[in-house]
Amino acid sequence: MGGRTRQATISRRDGQTTATALAAAPIGMFDSGVGGLSVLRALRAQFPHESVLYFADQGHVPYGPRPLEEVRAFATAITRFLLDQGAKMIVVACNAASAAALHALRRAFPQVPFVGMEPAVKPAAESTRSGVVGVLATPATFQGALYASVVERFADNVRLLQDTCPGLVGQIERGALDDSATRAILERALRPMLAQGMDTVVLGCTHYPFVIPLIQEIVGPAVRVIDPAPAVARQIGRILEAMRLKASATATGRLHGFTSGDATALTAAFVHLLGVSVPVTPVRWTEDLQIQIAQ
């Protein structure tokens, strides 16, 4: 696998691969599960001509409670796999993986453009009227240097109320977007924040935008809920434009999924969450953390 990735990188440098061919190549995107589909949804709304390879590491979901070193190892292997499949850039559509691995990935693959997830603390700090902002994220995000850096830079005059919403990622993976258990998780997290004057909610996990209707129902119309996915999609577009990697306006954007879990479940998630039918290829992890197409 490593050799194929290296050859792809050399071809970027020495010009053997034409700009047109690179622009026609797919974007590689990954998450621990279906959460990154919220980013894919925003990307397709803004750039429908881009093709995307989506990798859901559902054999390891959720990433949030896992050690950062373990998540970093998963992210590195998935990046290699997506590059081997011909990806022109990598979108780390997972807050936990971005917190654990984004800087390391950029060092390991210096010729590859990356876009990751950064908690939207800056726009929340700029828009809050009460000065109290709620942040919903997983433990890996809160523990990462990326979140600490964002807080240090942008949240000096803001009170941040944090909650890890235990169990919420699992509910969303199961497609339970508005049942009583999902509501109970969100009520437990949000009611105390509302009591302390919160007027803005930051969604620090890519799974969470799929329950925005339920969150908004709980917090009411006066509270702003920030979905970072549209801003991430705009950043993807800026990088593609700057690097002349943007797909032709006449191209047909195609989707293909990979999962280390149940391919049938991911196929159903594409339909349930995005309303599209997408071919999904099952993969498996080896003991030495390589990824292979399942036979």
C-alpha positions in Angstrom: 0.0 0.0 0.0 2.7 2.4 1.0 4.4 2.1 -2.4 1.2 3.0 -4.3 0.7 6.1 -2.1 4.3 7.2 -2.7 3.9 6.8 -6.5 0.8 8.9 -6.4 2.6 11.7 -4.5 5.6 11.6 -6.9 3.2 12.0 -9.9 1.8 15.1 -8.3 5.3 16.6 -8.0 6.8 15.6 -11.4 3.8 16.5 -13.5 3.2 13.0 -14.9 -0.4 13.3 -13.8 -2.1 16.1 -15.7 -4.0 18.8 -14.0 -7.2 17.7 -15.8 -6.8 14.2 -14.5 -6.2 15.3 -10.9 -9.2 17.6 -11.1 -11.4 14.7 -12.2 -10.2 12.6 -9.3 -12.5 12.1 -6.3 -12.2 13.7 -2.9 -11.5 11.3 -0.1 -13.6 11.8 3.1 -13.7 9.8 6.3 -15.3 9.6 9.7 -15.8 6.9 12.4 -19.3 6.4 11.1 -22.1 8.3 9.4 -21.4 11.7 11.0 -19.3 12.8 8.1 -22.3 12.5 5.9 -23.3 15.9 7.3 -20.2 17.3 5.7 -20.8 15.4 2.5 -24.3 16.8 2.4 -23.0 20.4 2.6 -20.3 19.6 0.0 -22.7 18.2 -2.5 -25.0 21.2 -2.0 -22.2 23.6 -2.9 -20.1 21.5 -5.3 -22.4 18.8 -6.9 -19.8 18.1 -9.6 -17.2 16.7 -7.2 -17.0 12.9 -6.8 -16.4 11.6 -3.3 -15.0 8.4 -1.7 -16.6 8.2 1.7 -14.9 5.9 4.3 -17.0 5.0 7.5 -14.8 3.3 10.0 -17.9 1.7 11.7 -15.8 -1.2 13.0 -14.3 1.3 15.4 -17.2 3.7 16.0 -17.2 5.9 18.1 -13.8 7.5 18.0 -14.6 10.0 20.8 -13.9 7.9 23.8 -10.7 6.3 22.3 -7.1 7.3 23.1 -5.8 10.0 20.7 -2.9 7.8 19.7 -5.3 5.0 18.6 -7.4 7.4 16.6 -4.3 8.8 14.9 -3.3 5.3 13.8 -6.7 4.7 12.3 -6.7 8.1 10.5 -3.3 7.5 9.0 -4.2 4.1 7.6 -7.5 5.4 6.2 -5.7 8.3 4.5 -3.3 5.8 2.9 -6.2 3.7 1.7 -8.1 6.7 0.2 -5.0 7.9 -1.6 -4.5 4.4 -3.0 -8.0 4.7 -4.3 -7.0 7.8 -6.2 -8.2 10.6 -3.9 -7.0 14.1 -4.8 -7.5 15.5 -1.3 -8.5 14.2 2.1 -11.4 15.6 4.2 -11.2 14.5 7.9 -14.9 14.8 8.4 -14.7 13.9 12.1 -13.9 16.2 15.0 -12.3 13.5 17.1 -10.0 12.4 14.2 -9.2 16.0 13.4 -8.2 16.7 17.0 -6.1 13.5 17.2 -4.5 13.4 13.8 -4.8 16.4 11.5 -1.4 17.9 12.2 0.2 14.5 12.0 -1.4 13.7 8.7 -0.2 16.9 7.2 3.3 16.1 8.3 3.1 12.5 7.0 1.6 13.4 3.6 3.0 16.9 2.8 1.9 16.8 -0.9 -1.7 16.1 0.0 -4.3 18.8 0.7 -6.2 18.2 3.9 -9.3 19.8 5.4 -10.4 19.0 8.9 -13.0 19.9 11.5 -12.4 22.8 13.9 -15.0 23.5 16.6 -16.9 26.6 15.6 -16.0 28.5 18.7 -15.0 31.7 16.8 -18.4 32.3 15.1 -20.1 31.4 18.4 -18.1 33.9 20.3 -18.7 36.6 17.7 -22.5 36.1 17.7 -23.4 35.4 21.3 -25.3 38.1 23.0 -25.3 36.6 26.5 -21.7 35.6 26.5 -22.6 32.0 27.3 -22.0 29.3 24.6 -22.7 25.6 24.8 -20.4 23.1 23.1 -21.5 19.6 22.4 -18.6 17.3 21.4 -16.9 14.0 22.3 -14.1 13.5 24.8 -11.4 13.2 22.1 -12.3 16.7 20.8 -12.3 18.3 24.2 -9.0 16.7 25.0 -7.2 17.7 21.8 -4.8 20.5 21.2 -7.0 21.8 18.4 -9.9 22.6 20.7 -7.6 24.1 23.3 -6.1 26.4 20.6 -9.5 27.6 19.4 -10.6 28.3 22.9 -7.4 30.2 23.7 -7.6 32.3 20.5 -11.3 33.1 20.4 -13.1 32.6 23.7 -11.4 35.0 26.1 -14.7 36.9 26.9 -17.0 33.9 26.5 -18.2 31.4 29.1 -18.1 27.9 27.5 -20.4 25.1 28.8 -19.2 21.7 27.6 -21.0 18.4 27.4 -19.9 15.1 25.8 -23.4 13.8 25.2 -22.7 10.1 26.1 -24.6 7.8 23.8 -25.6 10.3 21.2 -23.3 9.2 18.5 -24.6 5.6 18.9 -28.2 6.8 18.6 -27.4 8.6 15.4 -25.5 5.7 14.0 -28.7 3.6 14.5 -30.8 6.2 12.7 -32.6 7.1 15.9 -32.7 10.9 15.2 -35.8 11.8 17.2 -36.8 9.0 19.6 -37.2 9.3 23.3 -33.7 8.1 24.2 -32.1 10.7 21.8 -34.3 13.4 23.3 -33.3 12.4 26.8 -29.6 12.7 26.0 -30.0 16.1 24.5 -32.4 17.3 27.3 -29.9 16.3 29.9 -27.1 18.2 28.1 -29.0 21.3 27.1 -31.4 22.1 29.9 -28.7 23.0 32.4 -27.0 25.2 29.7 -30.2 27.1 29.1 -30.6 27.7 32.8 -27.2 29.4 32.8 -28.1 31.8 30.0 -26.7 30.0 26.9 -27.9 31.5 23.6 -25.6 29.7 21.2 -24.8 26.0 20.7 -21.7 24.8 18.9 -21.9 21.3 17.4 -18.4 19.8 17.8 -19.2 16.4 16.3 -20.1 15.8 12.7 -22.9 13.4 13.8 -24.8 16.1 15.6 -26.1 18.1 12.7 -28.5 15.3 12.0 -30.3 16.0 15.2 -30.5 19.8 14.7 -34.3 19.8 14.4 -34.5 18.1 17.8 -31.9 20.4 19.4 -33.7 23.4 18.1 -37.0 22.1 19.4 -35.4 21.8 22.9 -33.6 25.1 23.0 -36.2 27.2 21.2 -35.9 29.6 18.2 -33.9 32.3 20.2 -30.9 30.0 20.5 -28.5 29.8 17.5 -27.3 26.3 16.6 -24.1 26.4 14.6 -23.6 23.6 12.1 -19.9 23.8 10.9 -20.5 21.7 7.8 -21.3 24.5 5.3 -18.2 26.5 6.3 -16.1 23.3 5.9 -17.5 22.8 2.4 -16.6 26.4 1.5 -13.0 25.8 2.7 -12.9 22.6 0.6 -13.9 24.7 -2.4 -11.3 27.4 -1.7 -8.5 24.8 -1.6 -9.7 23.1 -4.7 -9.8 26.4 -6.6 -6.4 27.5 -5.3 -4.8 24.2 -6.3 -6.6 24.0 -9.6 -8.2 20.7 -8.5 -11.8 21.7 -8.9 -13.9 19.3 -11.0 -15.3 20.5 -14.3 -18.8 22.0 -14.2 -19.8 19.4 -16.7 -18.6 16.5 -14.5 -21.1 14.1 -12.9 -20.3 13.9 -9.2 -20.3 10.3 -8.1 -20.3 8.8 -4.7 -18.8 5.5 -3.4 -18.8 4.3 0.2 -16.4 2.1 2.1 -17.1 0.7 5.6 -15.3 -1.5 8.1 -18.7 -2.3 9.5 -22.0 -3.4 7.9 -22.2 -2.4 4.3 -26.0 -2.8 4.3 -26.2 -0.4 7.2 -24.1 2.2 5.5 -26.1 1.8 2.3 -29.3 2.4 4.3 -27.7 5.5 6.0 -27.0 7.1 2.7 -30.6 6.7 1.8 -32.0 7.8 5.2 -29.7 10.7 5.8 -28.9 12.0 2.3 -31.7 10.5 0.2 -29.3 8.9 -2.3 -28.5 5.3 -3.3 -24.7 4.7 -3.1 -22.6 1.6 -3.8 -20.7 0.5 -0.7 -17.7 -1.7 -0.5 -16.9 -3.6 2.7 -13.3 -3.5 4.0 -11.5 -5.1 6.9 -8.7 -4.2 9.2 -5.7 -6.4 9.5 -3.8 -7.0 12.7 -1.1 -4.6 11.7 -3.7 -1.8 10.9 -3.8 -2.2 7.2 -7.1 -1.9 5.3 -8.1 -4.5 2.8 -11.1 -4.9 0.5 -13.2 -7.6 2.1 -13.6 -10.8 0.0 
